[in-house]
Amino acid sequence: MKRKLFSLAIPALFATFVVISCKKEKPLTSESSEVTTTKDGSQFTLDTLNSKVEWKGYKIFKSESTSHFGTIKFESGDVTIKDGKLESGKFVADMNSLTSVDLKDDAEQLGKLNGHLKSGDFFEVEKFPTASYEITKVESAAEGDYNTVLDGNLTIKGITKPVQFKANVSVKEGEVSIATEPKDIKREEFGVKFQAPAANGVIKDEVTLQVNIKALEKK
């Protein structure tokens, strides 16, 4: 199962959603290709210690030397499994946990970047402490590297937009794993804009997110 980072932008970085440490378990299979999401089924609770959103972002030119990457932790979440298949799910990210990984050995620069991203210039974490993703449709994928297509609603800074993720979903007794393909989203559509207009011209609008989820069955 592939795990990658998703993009964001420099001290003008953007991160969000949604992810999750995923193991190579038995893939979820389905006779039908699509289900209507409900809460009818077995409930699984997000393992917040082993789930996360990973982000990666760039200045206007994509290169390793002009990128930042990091993680966002989850506050809560749940998954419903029905007849051995993913039925629905909702995940809430703690935006206060947003941090850069590439600057972890430079405390001064790490503090500046994290503070900048959480400020009114970007995520306004004091006003919008959480972001979320809620699955609205689940469809099996017969081809490609991912076995499932997830449609859902992504909410950042109080703005909700439909976002589709390709994902690998696996289920075994008592545990569900979801690992999404890196997905580009446009941060400005969610109101994530640097307040200095000129700066937005040197920061990529596209932010790539990857969500990795682990959920455990409720006892």
Secondary structure, 3 states (H helix, E strand, C coil): CCCCCCCCCCCCCCCCCCCCCCCCCCECCCCCCEEECCCCCEEEEECHHHCEEEEEEEECCCCHHHEEEEEEEEEEEEEEEECCEEEEEEEEEEEEEEEECCCCCCHHHHHHHHHHHHCCCCCCCCCCCEEEEEEEEEEECCCCCCCEEEEEEEEECCEEEEEEEEEEEEEECCEEEEEECCEEEEHHHHCCCCCCHHHHCCECCEEEEEEEEEEEECC
